[in-house]
Amino acid sequence: MSNWRKVRIGLSIISFIQGVLLAYFAQDTSFVTAPLFLQVVIIISPMVLSPIILLAIIGVQYKNPLQDKPWTKPNMDSNFLNFKDPLHFFHAAGIFAVACGLGHILGAAFNSWRTVTIGLGVLSGSLGIFIGVAMCVRVYRKKFQ
């Protein structure tokens, strides 16, 4: 097991614990008691917007002449702090968001199920990040090994 995989696993565990604690100590907010339509928008919009935003961000990096040539596809063993290979950071952020979202959903069981919308929104955003990473690999395939 590489050191970077150990770091990712450790940070994922910390993110999961953070999600549990956030849900456990969360106060009921006004958007949690919002109408069902608004809650669905809160859950789905991160999944729709994240790939579009990620394509734009990586597109700027694609045109940057200082970037490593070629890029590598992200995986669990890669250095996600190497910003000359930008997709690795977003891949790691998606993993941490999954852990935080799952922790939040679990923590909502101990506080109030009405706050589960937040955890579902975080999971939706992480799914959007993974979709965006896959789209970037296809759209900017000339830059990859």
C-alpha positions as CSV (number, residue, x, y, z in Angstrom):
1,M,0.0,0.0,0.0
2,S,1.5,3.3,-1.0
3,N,1.9,6.3,1.3
4,W,-0.6,8.3,-0.7
5,R,-3.3,5.6,-0.4
6,K,-2.7,5.6,3.4
7,V,-3.1,9.4,3.5
8,R,-6.3,9.2,1.5
9,I,-7.8,6.5,3.7
10,G,-6.8,8.5,6.8
11,L,-8.4,11.7,5.5
12,S,-11.5,9.8,4.4
13,I,-11.9,8.5,7.9
14,I,-11.5,12.0,9.3
15,S,-14.1,13.3,6.7
16,F,-16.5,10.5,7.7
17,I,-16.2,11.5,11.4
18,Q,-16.6,15.1,10.5
19,G,-19.9,14.3,8.7
20,V,-21.2,12.3,11.6
21,L,-20.4,15.1,14.0
22,L,-21.8,17.8,11.8
23,A,-25.1,15.9,11.5
24,Y,-25.2,15.1,15.2
25,F,-24.7,18.7,16.3
26,A,-26.6,20.3,13.4
27,Q,-29.5,22.6,14.2
28,D,-32.6,22.4,12.0
29,T,-32.3,25.1,9.5
30,S,-34.9,26.7,7.3
31,F,-33.9,24.9,4.1
32,V,-34.3,21.5,5.8
33,T,-37.9,22.3,6.4
34,A,-38.4,23.7,2.9
35,P,-40.9,22.3,0.4
36,L,-40.0,19.0,-1.2
37,F,-39.3,20.7,-4.6
38,L,-36.6,22.9,-3.0
39,Q,-35.0,19.9,-1.2
40,V,-34.9,18.0,-4.5
41,V,-33.1,21.0,-6.1
42,I,-30.7,21.1,-3.2
43,I,-29.9,17.4,-3.7
44,I,-29.7,17.3,-7.5
45,S,-28.1,20.7,-8.4
46,P,-24.6,19.8,-7.1
47,M,-24.6,16.7,-9.3
48,V,-25.5,18.7,-12.4
49,L,-23.3,21.7,-11.8
50,S,-20.1,20.0,-10.6
51,P,-19.1,18.4,-13.9
52,I,-19.7,21.6,-15.8
53,I,-17.6,23.6,-13.4
54,L,-14.9,21.0,-13.3
55,L,-14.7,21.0,-17.1
56,A,-14.2,24.7,-17.0
57,I,-11.5,24.6,-14.3
58,I,-9.6,21.8,-16.0
59,G,-10.0,23.5,-19.4
60,V,-8.0,26.5,-18.0
61,Q,-5.4,24.1,-16.8
62,Y,-5.4,22.4,-20.2
63,K,-4.4,25.6,-21.9
64,N,-1.8,26.5,-19.2
65,P,1.7,26.0,-20.7
66,L,3.3,25.2,-17.3
67,Q,1.3,22.0,-16.8
68,D,3.1,18.6,-16.9
69,K,3.0,16.8,-20.1
70,P,1.3,14.3,-20.2
71,W,-1.1,14.1,-17.3
72,T,-1.9,10.8,-15.6
73,K,-5.3,9.4,-14.7
74,P,-6.2,9.7,-11.1
75,N,-6.2,6.7,-8.7
76,M,-5.9,6.0,-5.0
77,D,-2.1,5.8,-5.1
78,S,-1.4,9.2,-6.8
79,N,-0.1,12.3,-5.2
80,F,-3.2,14.6,-5.0
81,L,-1.1,17.6,-4.0
82,N,0.7,17.8,-7.3
83,F,-1.2,20.7,-8.9
84,K,0.6,20.2,-12.2
85,D,-1.5,17.2,-12.7
86,P,-4.9,18.7,-11.6
87,L,-7.4,15.9,-11.8
88,H,-5.9,14.0,-8.9
89,F,-6.9,16.8,-6.4
90,F,-10.5,16.7,-7.6
91,H,-10.6,12.9,-7.5
92,A,-9.4,13.0,-3.9
93,A,-11.9,15.7,-3.0
94,G,-14.7,13.5,-4.4
95,I,-13.6,10.6,-2.2
96,F,-13.5,12.9,0.9
97,A,-17.0,14.3,0.0
98,V,-18.4,10.7,-0.3
99,A,-17.0,9.9,3.2
100,C,-18.4,13.2,4.6
101,G,-21.8,12.7,3.0
102,L,-22.1,9.1,4.2
103,G,-21.1,10.2,7.7
104,H,-23.7,13.0,7.7
105,I,-26.4,10.5,6.7
106,L,-25.4,8.2,9.5
107,G,-25.1,11.1,12.0
108,A,-28.6,12.3,11.0
109,A,-30.0,9.0,12.5
110,F,-28.8,10.2,15.9
111,N,-30.1,13.8,15.7
112,S,-32.9,14.5,13.2
113,W,-33.7,12.7,9.9
114,R,-34.7,16.1,8.5
115,T,-31.0,17.0,8.2
116,V,-30.4,14.0,5.9
117,T,-31.0,16.4,2.9
118,I,-27.6,18.0,3.5
119,G,-25.8,14.6,3.4
120,L,-27.6,13.7,0.2
121,G,-26.6,17.0,-1.3
122,V,-22.9,16.3,-0.4
123,L,-23.2,12.8,-1.9
124,S,-24.8,14.2,-5.0
125,G,-21.9,16.7,-5.3
126,S,-19.3,14.0,-5.0
127,L,-21.0,11.9,-7.7
128,G,-20.9,15.1,-9.8
129,I,-17.2,15.4,-9.2
130,F,-16.6,11.8,-10.3
131,I,-18.7,12.4,-13.4
132,G,-16.7,15.5,-14.1
133,V,-13.4,13.7,-13.7
134,A,-14.5,11.1,-16.1
135,M,-15.7,13.7,-18.6
136,C,-12.4,15.6,-18.3
137,V,-10.4,12.4,-19.1
138,R,-12.5,12.0,-22.2
139,V,-12.6,15.7,-23.3
140,Y,-8.9,16.4,-22.7
141,R,-7.7,13.0,-23.6
142,K,-4.8,14.4,-25.7
143,K,-3.2,15.6,-22.5
144,F,-3.2,12.1,-20.8
145,Q,-0.7,9.3,-21.1
